[in-house]
Amino acid sequence: MKQESDVQFLEYVVKALVDNPNDVKIVRTVDEMGVLLTLSLSPADMGKIIGRMGNTAKAIRTLLRVVGMKNNARVNLKINEPEGAAPREMKTTKTVDEAMADLKI
């Protein structure tokens, strides 16, 4: 069975970024919306793939769209949350006065 180029590309990029490449698993599904690649990896590697403010994940998604365009397919990436992962809290912004109060100056 020939492995699809989008899966090969994603596997190559992700395994190069993570510390636990053997934990990387990619499931490819196709429906009327296009191709969906579902990525599962070690909880310890989530931060490396998401990146600061999601920038690494955005870059990977952009590159996957380019790979998809080359193959006349719409490619999307879903990153599975690891089992037992603590929900991420949304950071709230503070006013200047609140930040200064925190500094206790």
PEMORA-V809631 format. One line per field, one symbol per residue. ss: DSSP state (~ for helix, > for strand, _ for the rest). phi: phi as a letter, one per 30 degrees, with the letter a starting at -180 (. if undefined). A space follows every 10 residues. Layout:
ss = ???
phi = ???
This chain:
ss = ____~~~~~~ ~~~~~~~___ ~~~_>>>>>> >__>>>>>>> __~~~~~~~~ _~~~~~~~~~ ~~~~~~~~~~ ____>>>>>_ __________ _____~~~~~ ~~~__
phi = .ddddddedd ddddddccdb ddddbbccbb bddkcccccb adedcedddd idhidddddd dddddddded chbccbbccd ddeidddddd dcdcdddddd dddhd
